[in-house]
Amino acid sequence: MTVLDLGVPAVPGAAATTTDTSGRPADARLVDSWGRVATDLRVSLTDRCNLRCTYCMPAEGLEWMPSEQALTDDEVVRLVRIAVERLGVAEIRFTGGEPLLRKGLEDIVAATAVLAPRPEMSVTTNALGLTRRAAGLAAAGLDRVNVSLDTLRRDRFTEITRRDRLDDVLAGLRAAREHGLDPIKVNTVLMPGLNDDEAPDLLAWALDEGYELRIIEQMPLDAGHSWQRDRMITAEQVLASLRTRFTLTDDPAERGGAPAERFLVDGWTAPDGSPAKVGVIASVTRPFCGTCDRTRLTADGQVRTCLFSQTENDLRSFLRGGGTDDEIADAWRVAMWGKKAGHGIDDPGFLQPDRPMSAIGG
C-alpha cells in the first residue's frame, strides 16, 4: 500500500523519521511529515483488566506492569495539560486495560476539566464498574463513555470474556445514561463462528436503547499473536449482515479524522431527535490512516504514534528527570513528526507490536 492509497498529503522535502526534523514547520502543534495534525489523545491509565477476552489476552491474564513504572495521577495530569495547553490537543480518551480500575480516575478527569481550552473527555470501558462510578465521573466533568460489548447472549459473553458479567455491563450502561454520559457508543468485535450472526440483533438493541453501535474489525493486537486476516469478519460482511434487516445510507456528515465510517439507519432516530447511526471501524480492510489525528500515551509514559507502532518515545524519563514543560512538549513533537504514513498491515513485512492492546490503550 502506498502513501497515495492512504490519502496522506505529503509535506515536500520532509523525512518521516524520529531523528531528522529538518523539514518540520514552525508549528507548535503535533504535526507529522505527511501533513496530519494530532488533536485526539488516547491515554492508557492501566494495562490491567477484570475481563479476559479471548481476542485480547490469555485466560490467566498477563504479566502486569510494575506499579513503579506506571505514571502517577499527577504525572498523567501534567502530560495531559501539556498536550492541551501547548500542543493543541482537543479530545482526550481515557483507556486501558480497564480504566475504571484506576482509583484516581475521577481526580484525573476533574483536573483535565479545568484546563483551558477545555478538551472533550471520554472513557472507553467494559462498564463493569460504571454503576458505582458513573455519578462521580459525571460530577468530575466526564462527557461520555464508549462501552465494549460483543454479545447480548449470556453464554457467549461468558465464553468471550471468561467471566459471567453480562448483567453488570448492562447495568453500567444504564447508569451511564442516567448520569448523562452520552452519547453512549457500544463497541463490538465480531468473530467467526462465535458471534458473527449477532450484528442485526445488536443494532436493534442499540437502537431501542438509544446507543450508537460501532462494529470494529478484529485487529492484530492480541497477546498471543494468533490473529489471521482470513479469520476476521470484514466491514463488507458486517454491512451485508446489517442490511438483511435494516436500510442503511451513507452519513452525509463530514467524517474528518473519526475512525468510524457511519451510516444512517433509515426509519430510526437518536435520543436527541437526529437520525440514528451505526458505525463500522474497518482498520484492516478500509484503513483511514490518511486522516488519522491521534496520538497515544501508554500507562508507563510512552508516546505511540500508531496502534501498530514498533517504536515508542519515552516521556516518563523527562517527567522524572526534571524535564521542563517545554522540553516535554518538544520531545512529543519530535515523536509525532516521525509518524509513518500508514499502519502497514498489508505489507509483507508487517509485524504485530510487541505490546498487546491491553498494554497500548484502545
C-alpha positions in Angstrom: 0.0 0.0 0.0 1.4 3.4 -1.0 1.0 6.8 0.6 -1.4 7.8 -2.1 -3.5 4.7 -1.3 -3.9 6.1 2.2 -4.8 9.5 1.1 -1.9 11.1 3.0 -0.8 14.6 1.9 3.0 14.5 1.9 4.9 17.6 3.0 7.5 18.3 0.3 11.1 17.5 1.3 10.1 16.1 4.7 11.7 12.9 6.1 9.5 10.7 8.3 11.9 9.7 10.9 12.1 10.4 14.6 15.6 11.9 14.3 15.5 14.1 11.2 13.3 17.1 12.0 15.0 19.5 9.5 11.8 19.8 7.4 9.4 20.3 10.3 7.5 23.6 10.0 7.4 26.1 12.8 4.2 24.8 14.2 3.5 24.3 17.9 1.0 21.5 17.2 1.7 17.8 16.8 2.2 17.8 13.1 3.8 14.9 11.1 5.7 14.9 7.9 2.7 13.8 5.9 0.7 16.9 6.8 -1.5 15.4 9.5 -2.1 17.1 12.9 -2.9 15.1 16.0 -5.6 16.7 18.1 -7.0 13.5 19.7 -5.1 12.0 22.6 -5.7 8.4 23.9 -4.4 8.0 27.4 -4.0 4.5 28.8 -4.3 4.5 32.6 -3.5 0.9 33.3 -2.7 -2.3 31.5 -4.9 -4.4 33.9 -8.3 -5.6 33.1 -11.0 -7.6 35.0 -12.1 -9.5 31.9 -10.1 -12.0 29.9 -11.5 -11.5 26.4 -10.2 -14.3 24.1 -9.1 -11.9 21.4 -7.1 -9.8 23.8 -5.4 -11.9 26.5 -5.0 -15.4 27.8 -7.2 -16.9 30.5 -4.6 -16.5 33.1 -4.0 -12.8 32.2 -0.7 -11.2 31.5 2.3 -10.1 33.5 1.1 -6.7 34.7 3.3 -3.6 34.6 5.1 -3.0 37.9 3.4 -0.2 39.8 6.6 1.9 39.9 6.7 2.0 36.1 3.2 3.4 35.8 2.6 7.1 35.7 1.2 8.7 38.8 -2.0 10.6 38.7 0.0 13.9 38.9 2.2 12.7 36.0 -0.8 11.8 33.9 -2.4 15.2 34.5 0.9 17.0 33.7 1.2 15.3 30.3 -2.4 15.9 29.5 -2.0 19.6 30.4 1.0 19.9 28.2 -0.9 18.2 25.4 -3.9 20.6 25.7 -2.2 23.9 26.5 1.0 23.6 24.3 0.2 21.0 21.6 -3.3 21.7 20.5 -5.0 18.5 21.7 -8.8 19.0 21.9 -10.0 15.5 22.7 -8.9 13.1 25.5 -10.0 9.5 25.6 -9.0 7.6 28.8 -8.4 3.9 28.1 -6.8 0.8 29.5 -6.7 -2.1 30.1 -9.8 -1.2 32.0 -9.6 2.5 33.1 -12.2 2.1 35.9 -9.6 0.1 37.7 -7.7 3.3 38.2 -8.6 4.6 41.6 -7.7 8.2 40.8 -9.7 8.4 37.6 -12.2 10.9 38.9 -9.4 13.2 40.1 -7.7 12.9 36.7 -10.9 13.8 34.9 -11.6 16.7 37.3 -8.1 18.1 36.7 -8.5 17.8 33.0 -11.9 19.5 33.0 -10.4 22.8 34.3 -7.9 23.1 31.5 -8.2 25.9 29.0 -9.3 25.3 26.4 -11.3 22.6 27.9 -10.9 19.3 26.0 -13.8 16.9 25.3 -13.3 13.9 27.6 -14.5 10.3 27.2 -13.7 6.9 28.6 -13.6 3.5 26.9 -14.6 0.9 29.4 -16.1 -2.6 29.8 -18.7 -0.9 32.1 -18.3 -3.4 35.0 -17.7 -0.6 37.5 -19.9 2.0 36.0 -22.8 1.5 38.4 -20.5 2.7 41.2 -18.5 5.3 39.3 -20.9 7.0 36.8 -22.2 9.6 39.2 -18.7 10.6 40.3 -17.3 10.7 36.8 -20.1 12.8 35.6 -19.6 15.2 38.5 -15.9 15.4 37.8 -16.6 16.5 34.2 -16.5 13.4 32.0 -18.6 14.0 28.8 -19.4 10.5 27.6 -18.4 6.8 27.5 -17.7 4.1 25.0 -18.6 0.6 26.2 -17.1 -2.6 24.9 -19.8 -5.3 24.4 -19.5 -8.1 21.9 -22.7 -10.1 22.5 -26.2 -9.9 24.2 -26.2 -13.7 24.9 -25.0 -14.7 28.4 -23.4 -18.0 27.3 -21.4 -16.2 24.5 -20.5 -13.3 26.8 -19.0 -15.9 29.3 -17.2 -17.7 26.5 -15.7 -14.5 25.0 -14.8 -12.7 28.3 -14.3 -15.8 30.5 -16.5 -14.1 33.1 -20.2 -14.2 33.7 -20.7 -10.5 34.0 -23.2 -9.5 31.2 -25.8 -8.2 33.7 -23.1 -5.9 35.2 -22.3 -4.4 31.8 -25.9 -3.7 31.0 -26.4 -2.1 34.4 -23.3 0.0 33.8 -24.7 1.2 30.5 -28.0 2.2 32.2 -26.0 4.1 34.9 -24.1 6.0 32.3 -27.3 7.0 30.6 -28.9 8.0 33.9 -26.0 10.3 34.7 -25.8 11.9 31.2 -22.6 10.3 30.0 -23.9 10.4 26.4 -23.9 9.9 23.5 -23.1 6.3 24.6 -21.3 4.3 22.0 -21.1 0.5 22.1 -18.0 -1.1 20.6 -18.4 -4.6 19.2 -15.9 -7.1 17.7 -17.4 -9.9 15.7 -15.6 -13.3 15.5 -16.4 -16.1 13.1 -18.3 -19.0 14.5 -18.9 -17.2 17.8 -20.9 -14.0 17.5 -20.8 -13.1 13.8 -24.5 -13.7 13.5 -25.4 -11.0 16.1 -24.9 -7.8 14.2 -28.6 -7.2 13.4 -29.6 -8.1 16.9 -27.0 -5.8 18.4 -28.1 -3.0 16.2 -31.8 -3.5 17.0 -31.0 -3.5 20.7 -28.8 -0.4 20.5 -31.5 1.5 18.6 -34.1 0.6 21.2 -31.8 1.7 24.0 -30.6 4.9 22.3 -27.0 3.8 22.0 -24.8 4.1 18.9 -23.4 0.7 17.8 -19.9 0.6 16.3 -18.6 -2.7 14.9 -14.9 -3.0 14.8 -12.8 -5.3 12.6 -10.6 -7.5 14.7 -7.1 -6.2 14.6 -3.7 -7.9 15.1 -3.2 -6.7 18.7 -3.8 -10.0 20.6 -1.3 -11.1 23.2 -0.8 -14.5 21.6 -0.2 -13.1 18.1 -2.7 -15.5 16.7 -4.7 -13.1 14.6 -5.2 -14.2 11.0 -6.6 -11.9 8.3 -8.6 -14.7 6.7 -10.3 -15.4 10.0 -11.7 -11.9 10.6 -15.1 -10.5 9.9 -14.7 -7.7 7.4 -16.6 -4.5 7.1 -18.3 -5.7 3.9 -19.5 -8.8 5.8 -20.8 -6.6 8.7 -22.7 -4.3 6.4 -24.2 -7.2 4.4 -25.4 -8.7 7.7 -26.9 -5.5 8.9 -28.7 -4.9 5.6 -30.6 -8.1 6.0 -32.8 -6.2 8.5 -32.0 -2.5 8.1 -31.8 0.0 5.3 -28.5 1.9 5.7 -27.4 5.1 3.8 -24.1 6.9 3.9 -23.9 9.6 6.6 -23.6 12.9 4.7 -21.7 14.5 7.7 -18.0 15.1 7.3 -16.1 12.2 8.7 -12.9 14.1 9.4 -10.4 12.1 11.5 -13.1 9.8 13.0 -12.2 6.1 12.8 -15.8 5.0 12.2 -17.5 5.1 8.8 -21.0 6.0 9.8 -24.3 5.1 8.2 -27.8 6.4 8.8 -30.4 3.8 9.9 -33.5 4.7 7.9 -36.6 5.0 10.0 -34.9 5.4 13.3 -33.9 8.5 15.3 -31.4 9.0 18.1 -32.5 10.3 21.6 -31.7 13.8 20.6 -34.0 13.6 17.6 -31.3 13.3 15.0 -31.1 10.4 12.6 -29.9 7.2 14.2 -26.5 6.0 13.1 -24.3 2.9 13.1 -20.6 2.9 12.7 -18.1 0.4 11.2 -14.4 0.7 12.1 -12.5 -1.1 9.3 -8.9 -0.5 10.4 -7.8 -3.5 8.3 -9.8 -3.5 5.1 -10.6 0.2 4.8 -7.6 1.9 6.5 -8.2 5.6 7.4 -4.5 6.3 8.1 -4.6 9.3 5.8 -6.9 11.3 8.1 -5.6 9.9 11.4 -5.5 12.6 14.1 -4.5 10.5 17.1 -1.5 10.4 19.4 -1.3 7.8 22.2 0.2 7.7 25.7 0.8 4.4 27.4 0.3 3.9 31.1 4.1 4.0 31.6 4.5 7.3 29.8 5.5 6.2 26.2 4.3 8.1 23.2 3.0 5.9 20.4 2.2 7.4 17.0 0.0 4.5 15.9 -1.7 1.4 17.4 0.7 -0.7 15.4 3.9 1.2 16.0 7.1 -0.9 16.6 8.7 2.1 18.4 7.8 4.3 21.3 9.2 7.6 22.6 9.8 7.9 26.3 8.2 10.9 28.1 8.4 9.4 31.6 12.1 9.9 31.7 11.6 13.6 31.1 9.0 13.8 33.9 11.2 12.0 36.4 14.4 13.6 35.3 13.5 17.2 35.9 12.4 18.0 32.3 10.6 21.2 31.7 7.2 21.5 30.1 8.9 23.0 27.0 11.3 20.0 26.8 8.5 17.5 27.1 6.4 19.3 24.5 9.4 19.3 22.1 10.0 15.6 22.7 6.4 14.9 21.9 6.5 17.0 18.7 9.6 15.1 17.6 7.9 11.8 18.2 4.9 12.8 16.1 7.0 14.2 13.3 8.2 10.6 12.8 4.8 9.1 12.4 4.6 6.7 9.4 2.2 7.1 6.5 0.1 4.1 7.5 0.0 1.0 9.7 1.4 -1.3 7.1 -0.9 -4.3 7.9 -0.9 -5.2 4.2 2.9 -5.0 3.8 4.6 -8.4 3.5 7.0 -7.5 6.3 4.3 -6.4 8.8 4.9 -7.4 12.4 2.5 -7.1 15.3 3.5 -4.7 18.0 5.2 -6.4 21.0 2.6 -4.9 23.3 -1.0 -6.2 23.1 -4.0 -3.9 23.0 -4.4 -4.0 26.8 -1.0 -2.5 27.3 -1.2 0.0 24.4 -4.6 1.5 25.1 -7.7 1.5 22.8 
